[in-house]
């Protein structure tokens, strides 16, 4: 099977600001498009993005200058804060990402905190009674960029032309909304309270536990999952005495946690991963970024990492063959 | 060339990540057929209503989560484990432009409908597989539930208070939605190419890699220290605002709350400033704090409450209503990929089986009845 560049022949003009649109441009380029980036904000704003991040986002793009001109391009992707700088479009497709209005900081590092807060994600993260936590590491803006790249390709496939606006806020809020009904319906709080975490939707366990050399994540999505996890970890006695993961989530999470924790604390992360792979149970180590960077390749036969001079950066998370 | 409205999609997805890709295609205007079986029901058909016995036989039509992820689709019941179902599926594949699946890695091969077989049936087909670790890699046997991907990718280790262990639980915003977003992007790119060249493609997408894919800023250490984020408790129960302090914004913040301007040693003074801001904000209404700080030039946002502010996005996004034949009216936020064809409610299980077989395959009623009687359409 040969490798395939899906967007070979597509010419994209990127009128950037912040993180999301440049990240969309980066993904289009990695899929084979020819991307020309024209920075339109003032130099001071451009410089606010750390050089390494700017270099990662712009790697492989041509750099244009002056007023962005859409002629000669199949697709223009633009940040709503910069799109007015685009010249005549003459029937070209201009896909515009509107970010929530910010008081300042046009460098985009603030976009993520704002998106996370007003989408409802921040309120749902953290412990009850303590300050909420934002989606970390600007991931809300990166995720908005991936959605925007798809959005722009969708417009292209629909044969659209002219300006089309999409909402960065909607990207995050619609995902939170997909879960919100379920959580509110099940009566389980969003904010973390014991193991009754956001995401559990009323089934135990769902959360992070200390183990012998770090932390592990346990996830059950059914009664069968709960009993499988317990058996694989050597806690079959616990699941026999507490057989109903729905009831545990509602009222017994702390009690069962107290029995489960000492058992998990005797196991190493490697032992738990081996168990997960062997028995198909949902129990995996919580990796930190050093672990992730040490992955030789996340998945064999893939070329996920871009190798830079001194470091390596994430690439596309998929392999294409024909 | 076909446009989105002409495209036909076979959605073999279940749970969240796969169905969300199909929902995006429906929202963009494609005809999306969810292929499902009562012999192994999509768990999300029961998500959140597992113990609600009052639904009786309609329980599998009652899940709000399922409804949100499957709007705008049709449903075709097909038991892929039946030996004669394979022929029906491949006939549908001949008519399709995109096939989506997120079973455990290798499942399509085990069912005899792996990529080589699909490509043989339709050389211009784009097929998208979503899994935790890809179809062939070292973690191919891991099941792709949200917390598996975010934990393995390093994301959960970042959800923590300073100097405390990872807290986790942020998967609703990043795991399946992120995997789906990459999947939508890749599938549309594949469809763009197929429309131009007539050539299909197989896209093997890893959920773990998808999460790492948006951690570029964290993996670039220089970028990890961006502008400081300060969370302020304000008046009311569990009410908060988030400020983001970039270069030069400390003085704007100091002016807004009546704190003395920061001196040369800003690092040392910042702590005192933040304490002043906390004292200033703690009894003020949330929105008044936001307005005052924004007017002073500080980047600030209210922490909106999903539980009582019209759901995610607060009132700033328009919700749409849809009427489901079993559960009645509900509201949802539109798809971020558009809302051309997503206005119909999620389908009843198998509710479109005869219509799809007639429309796509010109099958007559007698043949449809024979397949149903044989347990293939189940």
Contacts between the chains, C-beta under 8 A, distances in Angstrom:
chain1	res1	chain2	res2	distance
A	1	B	202	7.5
A	4	B	193	7.5
A	4	B	201	5.4
A	6	B	186	7.2
A	6	B	189	3.9
A	6	B	190	5.5
A	6	B	192	7.1
A	6	B	193	4.9
A	6	B	201	6.6
A	7	B	189	5.4
A	7	B	192	6.8
A	7	B	193	7.1
A	8	B	193	7.7
A	9	B	196	7.2
A	10	B	192	7.3
A	19	B	217	7.7
A	23	B	216	7.8
A	27	B	185	6.4
A	31	B	185	8.0
A	31	B	186	7.5
A	31	B	189	5.1
A	48	B	246	6.9
A	48	B	247	7.1
A	50	B	220	7.2
A	50	B	222	4.8
A	50	B	223	4.5
A	50	B	226	7.5
A	51	B	222	7.1
A	52	B	220	4.4
A	52	B	221	7.9
A	52	B	222	4.4
A	52	B	223	5.9
A	53	B	216	7.1
A	53	B	217	5.8
A	53	B	220	5.5
A	53	B	222	7.2
A	53	B	223	4.0
A	56	B	216	5.6
A	56	B	220	6.1
A	57	B	216	7.8
A	100	B	301	7.4
A	100	B	316	8.0
A	102	B	299	5.3
A	103	B	293	7.6
A	103	B	294	4.6
A	103	B	297	5.7
A	103	B	298	6.0
A	103	B	299	5.1
A	103	B	300	6.5
A	104	B	246	7.1
A	104	B	249	6.8
A	104	B	297	5.5
A	104	B	298	7.4
A	104	B	299	5.6
A	105	B	227	6.7
A	105	B	244	6.4
A	105	B	246	4.7
A	105	B	249	7.6
A	105	B	299	4.9
A	107	B	246	7.3
A	109	B	226	4.1
A	109	B	227	5.5
A	109	B	244	7.5
A	109	B	246	7.3
A	110	B	227	6.2
A	110	B	244	4.0
A	110	B	246	6.8
A	110	B	299	4.5
A	113	B	229	5.3
A	113	B	242	5.3
A	113	B	244	5.0
A	113	B	299	7.8
A	113	B	301	6.9
A	114	B	242	7.3
A	114	B	244	7.3
A	114	B	299	7.0
A	114	B	301	4.3
A	116	B	173	7.4
A	116	B	242	7.8
A	117	B	241	7.7
A	117	B	242	4.6
A	117	B	301	4.1
A	117	B	302	6.5
A	117	B	303	4.9
A	117	B	304	6.8
A	118	B	301	5.4
A	118	B	302	6.6
A	118	B	304	5.2
A	118	B	313	6.9
A	118	B	314	6.3
A	118	B	316	6.9
A	119	B	173	7.6
A	119	B	304	7.4
A	119	B	312	5.6
A	119	B	313	6.0
A	120	B	304	5.3
A	120	B	305	7.2
A	120	B	306	4.0
A	120	B	309	7.8
A	120	B	311	7.2
A	120	B	312	4.0
A	120	B	313	6.8
A	120	B	314	7.6
A	121	B	170	7.5
A	121	B	172	7.4
A	121	B	173	4.4
A	121	B	312	8.0
A	122	B	240	7.7
A	122	B	242	6.5
A	122	B	303	4.9
A	123	B	240	7.3
A	123	B	303	4.9
A	123	B	304	6.4
A	123	B	305	5.3
A	123	B	306	6.1
A	124	B	172	6.9
A	124	B	306	6.2
A	125	B	159	6.4
A	125	B	167	7.9
A	125	B	169	6.7
A	125	B	170	5.3
A	126	B	161	7.7
A	126	B	167	7.1
A	127	B	161	7.9
A	127	B	167	6.8
A	130	B	161	7.1
A	131	B	231	4.3
A	131	B	233	6.8
A	131	B	240	6.5
A	132	B	231	6.5
A	132	B	240	5.7
A	132	B	303	5.7
A	133	B	159	6.1
A	133	B	160	7.7
A	133	B	161	7.3
A	133	B	167	7.3
A	133	B	170	7.7
A	134	B	229	6.2
A	134	B	231	7.9
A	134	B	242	6.4
A	135	B	170	6.4
A	135	B	173	5.6
A	135	B	174	6.7
A	136	B	155	7.5
A	136	B	158	3.8
A	136	B	159	6.1
A	136	B	170	7.8
A	136	B	218	7.1
A	137	B	158	5.7
A	137	B	215	5.8
A	137	B	217	5.0
A	137	B	218	3.7
A	137	B	224	6.9
A	138	B	217	4.6
A	138	B	223	7.9
A	138	B	226	7.0
A	139	B	155	7.4
A	139	B	173	7.9
A	139	B	174	5.9
A	139	B	214	5.0
A	139	B	215	6.9
A	139	B	217	8.0
A	140	B	173	7.2
A	142	B	213	7.9
A	142	B	214	3.8
A	142	B	215	7.9
A	142	B	216	6.8
A	142	B	217	7.3
A	143	B	173	7.5
A	143	B	174	6.7
A	143	B	177	7.0
A	143	B	178	5.6
A	143	B	181	6.4
A	143	B	214	5.7
A	146	B	178	7.0
A	146	B	181	4.3
A	146	B	182	5.8
A	146	B	185	6.0
A	146	B	213	7.8
A	146	B	214	6.9
A	147	B	181	4.9
A	147	B	184	7.7
A	147	B	336	5.0
A	147	B	337	7.1
A	149	B	185	4.9
A	150	B	24	7.1
A	150	B	181	6.3
A	150	B	184	4.1
A	150	B	185	3.9
A	150	B	188	5.6
A	150	B	337	6.1
A	151	B	336	6.8
A	151	B	337	5.4
A	151	B	338	7.1
A	153	B	185	6.5
A	153	B	188	3.9
A	153	B	189	5.9
A	153	B	192	6.1
A	154	B	4	6.7
A	154	B	24	7.8
A	154	B	28	4.7
A	154	B	184	7.9
A	154	B	188	5.7
A	154	B	337	5.6
A	154	B	338	6.1
A	156	B	188	8.0
A	156	B	192	6.3
A	157	B	3	6.7
A	157	B	4	5.1
A	157	B	7	7.8
A	157	B	28	7.4
A	157	B	188	6.1
A	157	B	191	6.0
A	157	B	192	6.0
A	157	B	195	7.2
A	158	B	3	5.6
A	158	B	4	4.6
A	158	B	5	7.6
A	158	B	28	6.8
A	158	B	29	6.7
A	158	B	340	7.6
A	159	B	3	5.2
A	166	B	336	6.7
A	166	B	338	7.9
A	167	B	317	7.3
A	167	B	336	7.0
A	169	B	313	6.1
A	169	B	316	6.9
A	169	B	317	6.6
A	170	B	313	7.0
A	170	B	317	5.9
A	170	B	333	6.5
A	170	B	334	6.8
A	170	B	336	4.7
A	171	B	181	7.8
A	171	B	336	4.4
A	172	B	173	6.3
A	172	B	312	7.8
A	173	B	312	4.0
A	173	B	313	3.5
A	173	B	317	5.9
A	173	B	333	5.8
A	174	B	312	7.1
A	174	B	313	7.9
A	174	B	333	4.4
A	174	B	334	7.0
A	174	B	335	6.6
A	174	B	336	5.2
A	175	B	172	6.8
A	175	B	173	5.8
A	175	B	177	3.8
A	175	B	312	7.9
A	176	B	172	6.1
A	176	B	173	6.1
A	176	B	306	6.4
A	176	B	311	8.0
A	176	B	312	3.8
A	176	B	313	7.9
A	177	B	68	7.1
A	177	B	311	5.5
A	177	B	312	4.1
A	177	B	313	7.2
A	177	B	332	6.5
A	177	B	333	4.4
A	178	B	16	7.6
A	178	B	20	7.5
A	178	B	65	6.8
A	178	B	68	4.9
A	178	B	69	6.3
A	178	B	172	7.7
A	178	B	177	7.4
A	179	B	65	7.2
A	179	B	172	4.3
A	180	B	306	5.0
A	180	B	311	5.4
A	180	B	312	5.8
A	181	B	48	7.6
A	181	B	64	3.8
A	181	B	65	6.6
A	181	B	68	6.7
A	181	B	330	7.6
A	182	B	47	6.0
A	182	B	48	4.3
A	182	B	63	7.8
A	182	B	64	6.0
A	182	B	65	4.4
A	184	B	306	7.8
A	184	B	307	6.4
A	185	B	48	4.9
A	185	B	49	7.8
A	185	B	64	5.8
A	186	B	48	5.3
A	190	B	306	6.6
A	190	B	307	7.2
A	192	B	167	6.1
A	192	B	168	7.9
A	192	B	169	5.4
A	197	B	168	6.8
A	197	B	169	3.8
A	198	B	169	4.7
A	198	B	170	7.4
A	198	B	171	7.7
A	198	B	172	5.9
A	199	B	146	6.5
A	199	B	147	6.7
A	199	B	169	5.7
A	199	B	171	4.9
A	199	B	172	6.0
A	201	B	47	6.7
A	201	B	48	5.8
A	201	B	65	7.8
A	202	B	48	7.2
A	206	B	147	6.8
A	206	B	169	7.9
A	207	B	147	8.0
A	207	B	168	6.1
A	207	B	169	6.5
A	208	B	151	7.4
A	208	B	156	6.4
A	208	B	165	7.6
A	208	B	166	5.7
A	208	B	167	6.9
A	208	B	168	4.0
A	208	B	169	7.7
A	210	B	165	6.8
A	215	B	157	7.9
A	215	B	165	6.2
A	215	B	166	5.7
A	216	B	151	7.7
A	217	B	147	4.6
A	217	B	148	7.0
A	217	B	150	7.9
A	217	B	151	3.9
A	217	B	156	6.5
A	217	B	168	6.6
A	219	B	145	5.0
A	219	B	146	7.5
A	219	B	147	4.6
A	219	B	148	6.5
A	221	B	43	6.4
A	221	B	145	6.4
A	222	B	43	7.1
A	246	B	50	6.8
A	246	B	51	5.8
A	276	B	142	6.4
A	277	B	139	7.4
A	277	B	141	5.2
A	277	B	142	6.6
A	280	B	141	7.0
A	280	B	143	6.4
A	282	B	143	5.9
A	282	B	145	5.4
A	282	B	147	7.5
A	282	B	148	6.0
A	284	B	142	6.9
A	284	B	147	7.9
A	284	B	148	5.2
A	284	B	151	5.2
A	284	B	152	5.5
A	285	B	151	6.9
A	285	B	152	7.3
A	286	B	151	4.7
A	286	B	156	5.2
A	286	B	157	5.7
A	286	B	166	5.6
A	286	B	168	7.2
A	287	B	151	6.6
A	287	B	152	5.6
A	287	B	153	6.8
A	287	B	154	4.8
A	287	B	157	6.5
A	288	B	154	5.9
A	288	B	157	4.3
A	289	B	154	4.9
A	289	B	157	6.9
A	289	B	158	7.8
A	289	B	215	7.4
A	289	B	218	6.0
A	289	B	219	6.2
A	291	B	154	6.5
A	292	B	153	6.5
A	292	B	154	4.0
A	292	B	212	5.9
A	292	B	215	7.5
A	292	B	219	7.3
A	293	B	219	6.6
A	298	B	133	7.3
A	298	B	137	7.1
A	298	B	139	7.9
A	298	B	206	6.5
A	298	B	208	6.0
A	298	B	209	5.0
A	298	B	212	6.7
A	299	B	133	5.5
A	299	B	134	4.0
A	299	B	136	7.4
A	299	B	137	3.0
A	299	B	138	6.8
A	299	B	139	7.0
A	299	B	140	7.8
A	299	B	206	5.3
A	299	B	208	7.7
A	299	B	209	6.5
A	300	B	134	8.0
A	300	B	136	6.2
A	300	B	137	4.7
A	300	B	138	5.8
A	301	B	136	5.9
A	301	B	137	7.1
A	302	B	134	6.6
A	302	B	137	6.8
A	302	B	206	7.4
A	302	B	209	7.5
A	304	B	206	7.7
A	304	B	209	5.3
A	304	B	212	7.6
A	311	B	219	7.8
A	311	B	220	7.4
A	313	B	216	6.0
A	313	B	219	6.4
A	313	B	220	7.0
A	314	B	209	7.5
A	314	B	212	5.0
A	314	B	213	4.7
A	314	B	214	7.8
A	314	B	215	6.6
A	314	B	216	5.6
A	314	B	219	6.7
A	315	B	213	7.6
A	316	B	182	7.9
A	316	B	186	7.9
A	316	B	213	7.2
A	317	B	182	5.6
A	317	B	205	6.0
A	317	B	206	5.2
A	317	B	207	7.9
A	317	B	209	3.4
A	317	B	210	4.2
A	317	B	212	7.2
A	317	B	213	4.7
A	318	B	182	6.7
A	318	B	186	5.3
A	318	B	203	5.2
A	318	B	204	6.0
A	318	B	205	3.9
A	318	B	206	6.9
A	318	B	209	7.6
A	319	B	134	7.0
A	319	B	203	7.6
A	319	B	204	4.8
A	320	B	186	7.4
A	320	B	190	7.3
A	320	B	201	5.4
A	320	B	202	7.0
A	320	B	203	5.4
A	320	B	204	7.8
A	321	B	115	7.7
A	321	B	201	7.0
A	321	B	202	5.0
A	321	B	204	7.4
A	322	B	199	6.0
A	322	B	200	6.9
A	322	B	201	5.3
A	322	B	202	7.2
